Amino acid sequence: MVQNNEFMLVFRYEPNSNYQPTEAEMADMHQQWGAFIGNIAIQEKLVSTHQLGFEGKQIFADKSVVEGIHITGNQALGGNMIVKANSMDEAVGMAKNCPILFMGGMVEVRAIQPM
């Protein structure tokens, strides 16, 4: 019996406030993301996926609150996907087809540990 493990694909990108994609570019990106997610879903390996908004607040240990999202190394978190895979290598293989890579972003693949 093969045990399916769950892995989180974390999507990171470099925000660029000076660039606004055209409607055609946005439609193309939506199609690419739809195909990427749909391909994983049709294999019955998709658990969930979330795109993050651009508004947020950060809460620190001293309970102070700062407006805005966290950007580190010029990269922000854009969203995540949880997939079922038999191994880390299989999850990495899925991630290699992610549209964010074609936009200059990156995908981090992490094993999920039950709590």
N, C-alpha and C positions, 0 to 999 in steps of 0.2 A: 504494500500500500504506500502510495506517494503522499507525503504530507505537504500541503500548500502552506507556505509562509506568507506573511504580509510585509510589504515594503512600502515606504513612503518616498515618493519622488517629490523633491522640493525644487520649485522653479525660481531661479534668481535672474535678475536682469539689471541693467544700468539705466536708471531713469534719465530721460533727456527732455527737459522742459522746453528746449528750443526746437524740437521736432514734433510736428503733428501729422500723423499719417493721413493720407487721402482716404476718401470713402472706398475707393477701389482697393487700396492696400489693406484697409480694415476688413473688407469683405474677404479678401484672399487669406488674411490671417485667421479669420473665423472659420473658413473652410478647412485650412490646414489643421487647426486645433480640433475641429469636428471629426476629421478623418483620423487623426491620431488617437483621440479618445474612443471613437467608434470602433477602431481596429482592436483596441484592447478589450472593449466591452463585448464585441462579438466573440472573442475567445473565452468569455466568461471569467476574465481576470481582473475586471474593474470592480473595486469596492466603493470608492467615492472620489470625487474631485472637487476642488474649490478654487475659485479665482478670488484673490483679495482685492478689496477696494483701495483707493488711493488716499483715503482719509483715515486717521487713527490717532491714538494717544498712547504715550509710553508712561508706565508707572514704575517708579524706582523703589528700592528697598526702604528709603526714608519716607515713602508714601507721596513723594512729590510727583506731579503729573506734568508732562510736556506734550504740547500739540505736535502732531506729525508722526510719520512712520520712521522706523529705524532703517538707516542706510549705513552699511559698513563696507569699507573698501570700494565705495561708489556703487555698491549693489544693494538692491532691495528685494525682499521676498515678494513674489508675484502670485504664488498659490502653491497648491500641492495636489497630489493624487496618491491614493492608496491602491496598490495592486496586489494580486495574489501571484506568487511565483514559487517555483520549486527551489530556487537558489538566488543568491545575490547576482550571479552572472546573468541569469535569465531576466531579472529586473533591470539590470544595466542594459541588456539588449533592447528592452522596451524603451528605455530612456533615450537611447541613441537616435530614435526616430522623432524626438520631441521638437516641435516647431520653434521653441524658444532658442534652440541651438542655432537655427538659421538667422535669428535676430541678434546674435551676439551674446545671448544669455548663457546660462549653465543650468545643469540639473544635478542635484545631489541625491544619491540613493541611500536610504538608511533603512536598516532592519527595524521593525517595530517590536518592542518588548512589552508583553502584557504587564499590567500593573495590578 
